[in-house]
Amino acid sequence: MPSNVSHGSTVAVAARPQLPQKRKKVNRDAATVREMAARNKIKNEEIDAAIANNKAQHYMNQMFSSADKWMHSCKPTAWNTWLSALATQANEDADPGDVSRLLDLQSEYRDSYNKLTQQQKDQFIEDLKDMRKLRKCGVRLSARSRILDFNAMINLMICLIEGLKARVSVEGFFCFVRSNTEYNVSPHLWFSSSQLSKYLRLNIKGFDPEKMGLLAEAFAMAGCDWMTFLRTSKDQANFLKTDIRDMIHTALVNITGNPKVTMNYKNFEREIVLKYAINIEGWTPGKDRFVNPSELSDSLPLLRTLHEALEAKTCKFVRLSAEQVAARRKAYDTRVNTGEVVTRKPRKDIGGSHKKPAKCKTGGKKGKHGGNEASDEEDDSSNCEEDEDKETVPRSRKRRRVSRTGVSDQGPSQVGVSTPSQAGVSTPSQAGVSAPSQAGASEQGPHWQ
């Protein structure tokens, strides 16, 4: 099963910047500090007494369901939003430890809530929604608040993944890097187990988590824009063409539902429009210039315009109706008949039989070493049928037989042995002696007397 690789949204959530809280100048004497410590001690004793009175389950739920509160926030109501606004207004200038309790505020200002109109209640709800959105997506302005938020979210993610690991047995890792220079924090990589990190180091060539974090940080601080890493205009044009080609292929796969479909620019009308009943709209270079992106010019404004159109979905594939497909097919056939569209010529041997070439068969028996031994009467020539325009295969020569004594059947003179007459010895016929064949001798060879 292939891995599921997911990516985050490229559109930033628009929210107001979250202003840092004002730090109050605290001038307390020793008596005030002792009084605040006494009040805190009383509160802690009340909490301990509540836990002792069988209320421990409430605090256990608060500790172990905090992740659910992050993921599933309650829907705001008019009553809760009014209480939140009332508490914020009442404790705005209060010193730490002197804040008003929510229950006291509720009993004191209950009548004012009953006098609110429905429009005012709706406004309280909208204000609380904006505050939640501000806390979730608002930009932190100070470096200290960004570092604290960065570390807090990493710790929260670690807690969530470890809980998921304990519940359903998963392993994984993540990497977080900064994307600007307004605060200083090192890249943070986290693995759910040290064995996973070791396995990836051993099996992926060049896998170095530290180096990967630094490279990711450099790319993020450059704006996650490949164009900043390409120095020449030629490299930038080639990158844009490649990205345009990939985006067109992705759009074609999405509209056809066929992951194996391939884009055909040369025969676009026949292979794409008429076959899948789709057409492309918003091609910025113009209809007359619908070609493979690699054949476009290296003009960066032209390529950037087309790239932005594909990203914004203004250049996209659209489906055609049956009537539109029929009209396009009729127009295409007309252009083919008039010769405006050049089609591939058909093969000349269409409809004929395609015979396989005859295999070469050699006669004779196979010897010990896989060769063919020719007989005394038959030649060792090839039996293949050759065309008339090809040269005939020359016939192989016969192997000459030699007697056991090393003398050829053609006579001793051919093997370097002189005849009896040349050596000064008379032949049997000259000496008055009949030949061996005439005397009934064996035919094993000539015998001289």
ZIKAFEN-V604416 format. One record per residue. RES is the residue in one letter. PSI is psi in degrees with one decimal (999 if undefined). D_LAST is the distance of its C-alpha to the last C-alpha in Angstrom with 1 decimal. Layout:
res psi d_last
RES PSI D_LAST
RES PSI D_LAST
This chain:
res psi d_last
M 129.7 97.7
P 156.0 98.3
S 147.6 100.9
N 100.5 104.4
V 118.1 105.2
S 153.4 108.9
H 150.9 110.8
G 168.1 114.5
S 142.2 116.8
T -6.2 116.8
V 122.3 120.5
A 143.7 123.0
V 124.3 126.0
A 118.5 129.1
A 155.7 131.8
R 148.5 134.5
P 142.2 133.8
Q 110.0 134.9
L 141.8 137.5
P 148.2 137.5
Q 144.4 140.4
K 132.5 143.3
R 126.5 143.6
K 142.0 147.2
K 116.4 148.8
V 121.7 149.8
N 92.2 152.6
R 142.5 153.3
D 179.9 155.3
A -35.6 154.6
A -40.7 157.1
T -39.8 155.4
V -40.9 151.9
R -35.8 153.3
E -42.0 154.9
M -37.8 151.6
A -36.3 149.7
A -41.0 152.3
R -40.8 151.9
N -35.7 148.2
K -39.5 148.5
I -41.4 150.7
K -42.1 148.2
N -36.8 145.4
E -37.6 147.5
E -39.0 148.2
I -42.8 144.5
D -37.7 143.8
A -36.6 146.6
A -39.0 145.2
I -37.3 141.7
A -24.0 143.4
N 44.7 145.2
N 35.9 142.0
K 19.3 141.1
A -30.3 137.8
Q -32.0 135.8
H -43.4 137.3
Y -30.5 136.0
M -40.5 132.6
N -36.9 132.3
Q -38.0 133.2
M -42.5 130.5
F -7.4 127.6
S 17.4 128.5
S -35.5 128.9
A -38.0 125.5
D -33.3 126.7
K -32.9 129.9
W -38.7 127.8
M -33.8 125.7
H 94.8 128.5
S 148.6 131.8
C 149.6 134.9
K 130.2 136.4
P 143.2 139.6
T 165.5 142.9
A -38.4 146.3
W -47.2 147.7
N -40.5 144.9
T -36.7 144.8
W -41.8 148.6
L -40.1 148.4
S -44.4 145.7
A -37.5 147.7
L -43.2 150.8
A -38.5 149.1
T -40.7 147.6
Q -38.4 150.9
A -32.6 152.9
N 18.2 150.5
E -42.2 149.8
D 12.5 151.9
A 145.9 152.0
D 156.3 150.7
P 131.1 147.9
G -11.5 149.4
D 18.6 152.4
V 150.8 150.8
S 144.3 152.6
R 146.3 151.2
L -37.0 150.0
L -36.6 152.1
D -41.4 155.2
L -36.2 154.6
Q -44.4 153.9
S -27.4 157.2
E -37.6 159.2
Y 25.2 157.9
R -37.2 157.3
D -34.0 160.1
S -29.8 158.6
Y -37.8 155.4
N -20.6 157.4
K -2.7 159.0
L 145.1 155.6
T 168.6 154.8
Q -33.7 151.5
Q -39.5 150.5
Q -38.6 151.1
K -41.3 149.0
D -34.7 146.1
Q -38.0 146.4
F -39.9 146.1
I -42.9 142.9
E -37.9 141.4
D -38.9 142.3
L -36.4 140.6
K -41.1 137.4
D -36.9 137.3
M -40.2 137.8
R -41.9 134.9
K -35.8 132.7
L -41.8 133.8
R -29.5 132.8
K -42.3 129.4
C 4.0 128.4
G 144.6 130.9
V 131.0 129.7
R 130.3 130.5
L -31.7 132.2
S 153.6 132.1
A -36.8 129.0
R -43.6 130.3
S -33.7 130.8
R -42.0 127.2
I -42.6 125.7
L -42.3 127.7
D -39.3 126.8
F -50.0 123.1
N -37.1 123.0
A -41.2 125.1
M -35.2 122.8
I -43.6 119.7
N -38.0 121.3
L -42.0 122.3
M -38.9 118.7
I -42.0 117.3
C -41.7 119.8
L -42.5 119.0
I -38.9 115.2
E -38.2 115.5
G -41.4 117.7
L -37.4 115.2
K -39.8 112.4
A -30.5 114.4
R -44.8 115.1
V 3.9 111.9
S 81.1 109.3
V 158.8 108.3
E 151.0 106.8
G -175.6 107.2
F 160.9 108.3
F 163.6 110.4
C 128.4 111.0
F 133.2 114.3
V 156.8 114.8
R 158.0 117.8
S 11.0 117.8
N 174.0 120.4
T 14.5 121.6
E -12.7 125.2
Y 162.0 124.5
N 114.8 122.0
V 140.7 119.9
S 154.1 116.3
P 138.6 113.7
H 115.8 113.8
L 135.5 110.7
W 129.5 111.0
F 140.4 108.3
S -19.9 109.2
S 149.1 106.9
S -27.8 105.1
Q -34.0 101.8
L -42.9 101.9
S -41.7 102.2
K -39.9 99.4
Y -42.8 97.1
L -35.2 97.7
R -38.0 97.1
L -30.2 93.7
N -16.0 92.4
I 118.5 93.9
K 126.9 92.4
G 13.0 95.2
F 112.5 97.9
D 108.0 100.8
P -39.0 104.2
E -45.1 106.1
K -38.8 104.3
M -39.6 104.6
G -40.2 108.4
L -40.8 108.7
L -40.5 106.7
A -37.4 108.8
E -42.0 112.0
A -42.5 111.0
F -39.5 110.1
A -39.1 113.4
M -20.0 115.5
A 5.6 113.9
G 13.6 115.4
C 40.1 112.2
D 116.7 111.4
W -26.8 107.8
M -24.9 109.1
T -19.3 110.5
F -7.7 107.0
L 122.2 105.6
R -43.4 106.4
T 156.1 105.1
S -28.8 106.3
K -43.4 102.7
D -39.6 102.2
Q -40.4 105.4
A -41.7 104.5
N -38.7 101.1
F -44.1 102.8
L -40.3 105.4
K -42.6 102.8
T -43.3 100.8
D -37.8 104.0
I -43.3 105.1
R -41.8 101.8
D -39.7 102.0
M -37.5 105.6
I -41.9 104.7
H -39.8 101.9
T -42.6 104.1
A -36.7 106.8
L -40.4 104.3
V -40.1 103.1
N -38.9 106.7
I -29.8 107.8
T -25.0 104.7
G 12.4 104.2
N 108.6 100.4
P -13.4 99.0
K 5.7 95.7
V 146.0 97.3
T 144.4 96.2
M 134.7 98.3
N 101.3 97.1
Y -35.7 99.0
K -42.8 97.1
N 48.3 97.5
F -41.0 100.8
E -41.8 102.5
R -45.1 99.7
E -20.7 98.3
I -55.0 101.6
V -54.2 104.7
L -27.8 103.5
K -40.9 101.3
Y 0.9 103.8
A 46.7 107.0
I 162.7 108.1
N 159.0 109.0
I 138.5 109.8
E 150.3 113.2
G 22.5 114.6
W 105.6 111.6
T -34.2 113.4
P -13.9 111.0
G 153.4 111.8
K -34.1 110.2
D -11.8 108.4
R 29.7 106.7
F 95.9 105.4
V 177.9 102.0
N 135.0 99.9
P -27.6 101.9
S -20.2 99.0
E -4.5 99.6
L 163.5 103.3
S 165.7 104.5
D 20.8 105.0
S 117.0 108.7
L -40.0 110.2
P -39.8 113.5
L -44.1 111.7
L -38.0 109.4
R -39.1 112.2
T -44.7 114.3
L -39.8 111.5
H -42.9 110.8
E -35.4 114.5
A -38.8 114.8
L -36.6 111.9
E -39.4 113.6
A -0.3 117.0
K 16.6 115.5
T -25.3 116.9
C 112.0 113.4
K 170.2 111.9
F 141.0 110.2
V 152.5 112.5
R 146.9 111.9
L 147.8 112.3
S 170.6 113.9
A -37.3 112.2
E -40.1 114.1
Q -38.3 113.1
V -41.4 109.4
A -41.0 109.6
A -39.9 111.2
R -37.0 108.6
R -40.7 105.7
K -41.9 107.2
A -36.5 107.6
Y -43.0 104.1
D -35.9 102.7
T -41.5 104.7
R -32.3 103.3
V -41.7 99.8
N -34.1 100.4
T -6.9 101.9
G 5.1 99.0
E -33.2 101.2
V 121.0 99.0
V 120.8 95.3
T 166.9 93.3
R 133.2 89.6
K 142.5 87.6
P 158.9 85.9
R 150.3 82.2
K -24.5 80.6
D 25.9 78.6
I 130.7 81.6
G -14.4 81.3
G 167.4 77.6
S 141.3 74.7
H 94.4 72.8
K 144.7 69.2
K 146.4 67.0
P 143.9 63.7
A 141.9 60.6
K 147.2 58.4
C 127.1 54.8
K 125.7 52.3
T 140.6 48.6
G 177.4 46.0
G 169.6 43.1
K 149.3 43.2
K 134.2 44.3
G -164.6 41.8
K -34.7 42.5
H 21.6 44.3
G -2.0 46.3
G 173.5 44.0
N 127.1 42.8
E 119.2 39.2
A 145.8 38.4
S 171.2 36.5
D -30.9 33.5
E -30.8 35.7
E 149.6 39.0
D 161.9 39.8
D 36.4 41.6
S 165.0 44.5
S 146.7 48.1
N 11.9 50.2
C 148.3 53.5
E 117.7 56.0
E 155.7 56.9
D 160.0 59.9
E -29.7 59.5
D -3.8 60.8
K 156.1 58.2
E 145.5 54.8
T 148.4 51.9
V 127.0 49.6
P 145.0 46.2
R 142.2 43.3
S 150.7 40.9
R 154.5 37.3
K 147.1 34.5
R 130.8 32.6
R 131.2 28.9
R 138.7 26.5
V 138.1 23.9
S 167.9 21.0
R -28.9 21.1
T -1.3 18.5
G 9.2 20.8
V 135.1 18.8
S 155.8 20.9
D -18.1 20.5
Q -9.3 21.3
G 155.0 18.1
P -18.4 17.0
S -24.0 19.2
Q -10.9 22.3
V 18.1 21.8
G 17.8 21.5
V 129.2 17.7
S 154.4 16.6
T 163.5 14.1
P -32.9 11.2
S -36.0 13.7
Q -26.8 16.4
A 3.5 14.7
G 15.0 14.2
V 134.4 10.5
S 151.9 10.3
T 164.3 9.3
P -33.0 7.6
S -32.0 11.3
Q -27.7 12.2
A 3.6 10.0
G 16.5 11.5
V 135.4 9.0
S 158.2 10.8
A 158.4 10.5
P -36.3 10.2
S -31.6 13.9
Q -28.7 14.5
A 3.6 12.7
G 18.0 14.9
A 167.9 12.6
S 160.6 14.6
E 27.4 15.7
Q -18.9 15.5
G 169.9 13.2
P 136.6 10.0
H 123.8 6.7
W 143.1 3.8
Q 999 0.0
